[in-house]
Amino acid sequence: MAQRKKNTAYAKIGAALAATLATLVLPRAIQRGAPYANEAHVATIASLGLIILACVFVAQRWITRHLPTKTSHQLVSEYVGRPFGMITAACRVVGYLLLLILSAGMVGLGFNALTPITFDGRFIMIPILIVGVLPVMIGWKFPRTFMIIGLLCAIVPVIAIVVVGVVYEATHPVSMMDLLVNRVELVEIPARIQRPLETVFIISCFLAALLILVSENIGPDMKKRRVDTRFLAKIFTATVLVIAVTFYVENRVNILTLPVGVPQLVMSSALWGKIGLLVSGICMIIFGVVSVFSLYDGLPQLLRGLAIDRTIPVFLAAKEAKWERRTAIMGFAILTAFLGMFLSTTHAGTVAFVFVCFVIFVLTCTAITQANTAILRKSERREERRDATIARLMFVVCGACSGGILIYIVIVSPLWALTSLAAVALPAGIMMMSQRGRGKMTAHLKPAEITSGRYLPVRSHTVVLVSTLDLPTLRAVTYARTLRSSTTTAITVDFYPEQTRTLKNAWRASEIPVSLTVLGTPAGGTREPIVDYIRALLENNPNDVVILIIPKIVSTTLWHRIFLKHSVPRIFADLSYDSRIMLVQVPYEIQTEED
């Protein structure tokens, strides 16, 4: 229960961080997307994003109410097809990676504002994306306190800017000269944007895309796999209000459609001078760094959830599969850095993010439509059929509109759409190849008939590997005797004659009813005598099996674990490819009173 509450708190703070990121990204992206466009046209088209946001919110609220334990990729896998479910999961992963790029971009913009020389933000963004993965690689959990600090570092300056900007604009008009003199970033008109107003519409869908992504919890230990819609309604309403006031202030001071850099930094510089610029820039850098660390910190839980849902290999869900998950996350970090080289502008990142998230939404709407169609085919209850009819109509309309947005993005920004598809294709292809490989292995291991695979060996031989007569060895020998094998033998290698002599005397004195075999001094590798002994035993008895038992010492005390061997014995690697050899480790736990 405590872990669920902790994960819920992390999910809510993460959603708040993402919404705060939108307050910084959207004004800049719209200004870069439509430089010098008509203000009324920009405002009208940007307001269409609110309609899209409302439609997505209604759809997500319906899913949260009726399917609180189902994620998008689960719904798509169940009702559309498993390959499409993997595409949905891949889009979700890439969505988080694109948020990483946008967050790291905030760090680059902050440094650009604080330094007298303007440089390519990728020189800051790419290293941040690589360094940000290090805490996850060393297993350090990013503290929730740091997330709250980063959130405040972004919220407080933004609110202060819009509030002071409204008051200052009403009492002391801000001159255009002040804004131009205090311009904090050297910006040129983006030449590649050919359809500015169409681009503004795509960017205005960023909030709706963000809602699609953050509406699902990333932790597998959640009782509900979806975030509370009331909480989402609060933070997105606040985000819309802050962005609207920001646009209002920009409009009143005539910088709404000028490519003047980050609007918040420009206005802080114009209102408070160099000190305001310094504070806002530092806060933006802190927020960007915290967002990068927070997003990376959530990726292991996201992978665990996908593994539990059997979208990716199940072994990644195990708590002990930490290094496997970290390896996957390192691959994601490399992919993110590679994407960052292409999506180096806020405009490109937002367009790619909107495209990826609406792919998720289109597939989810298709899945809900299929589910309600199945209900209409089977159910005869009037209320159930009525609800299914309404839901199917609602999701057909939402899916059609979302599909239209995807086509619109392909027409307006084909480069960023293709880049997004290429980014999704890599994890989706890996998931599909892994699933196909598991399917082939399952088909290969499936018995052809009911009597297959029931061949029993003639006899079993138990071999216990010992080096000294201690408590772990005695426990291993006792376990070996309980197996009731045809033969039970203890073997040791004569590395040190004096130690071997001591072992033989102790063995004889203890009167253990198991024979001790000394293999002699090895001339080559230390494991060769054991391997040769076991293989010779099988050569003489080809229809038998051998059970090799090795004692293992375990302890929960940190001091003891320093001196214990944690890896699998190398002898297991030498013998693991023979199906006639069973490899067993018998644990012996060190008790506290023995310290």
Sequence and secondary structure as in RCSB ss.txt:
>XXXX:A:sequence
MAQRKKNTAYAKIGAALAATLATLVLPRAIQRGAPYANEAHVATIASLGLIILACVFVAQRWITRHLPTKTSHQL
VSEYVGRPFGMITAACRVVGYLLLLILSAGMVGLGFNALTPITFDGRFIMIPILIVGVLPVMIGWKFPRTFMIIG
LLCAIVPVIAIVVVGVVYEATHPVSMMDLLVNRVELVEIPARIQRPLETVFIISCFLAALLILVSENIGPDMKKR
RVDTRFLAKIFTATVLVIAVTFYVENRVNILTLPVGVPQLVMSSALWGKIGLLVSGICMIIFGVVSVFSLYDGLP
QLLRGLAIDRTIPVFLAAKEAKWERRTAIMGFAILTAFLGMFLSTTHAGTVAFVFVCFVIFVLTCTAITQANTAI
LRKSERREERRDATIARLMFVVCGACSGGILIYIVIVSPLWALTSLAAVALPAGIMMMSQRGRGKMTAHLKPAEI
TSGRYLPVRSHTVVLVSTLDLPTLRAVTYARTLRSSTTTAITVDFYPEQTRTLKNAWRASEIPVSLTVLGTPAGG
TREPIVDYIRALLENNPNDVVILIIPKIVSTTLWHRIFLKHSVPRIFADLSYDSRIMLVQVPYEIQTEED
>XXXX:A:secstr
 HHHHHHHHHHHHHHHHHHHHHHHHHHHHHHHHSTT  HHHHHHHHHHHHHHHHHHHHHHHHHHHH TT  HHHH
HHHHT HHHHHHHHHHHHHHHHHHHHHHHHHHHHHHHHHSSS   THHHHHHHHHHTTHHHHTT    HHHHHHH
HHHHHHHHHHHHHHHHHHHHHS   HHHHHHT  S     TT   HHHHHHHHHTHHHHHHHHHTB   TT SSS
B  HHHHHHHHHHHHHHHHHHHHHHHHTT TTS  S HHHHHHHHHHHHHHHHHHHHHHHHHHHHHHHHHHHHHH
HHHHHHHHTTSS GGGGSTT HHHHHHHHHHHHHHHHHHHHH  SHHHHHHHHHHHHHHHHHHHHHHHHHHHHHH
HHH   HHHHHHHHHHHHHHHHHHHHHHHHHHHHHHH HHHHHHHHHHHHHHHHHHHHHHHHHHHHHHHHS SST
TTT    S EEEEEE SS SHHHHHHHHHHHHT  SEEEEEE  SSHHHHHHHHHHHHHHT SSEEEE    SS 
TTHHHHHHHHHHHHH TT EEEEEEEEEE S HHHHHTS  S  HHHHHHTT TTEEEEEEEEE  GGG 
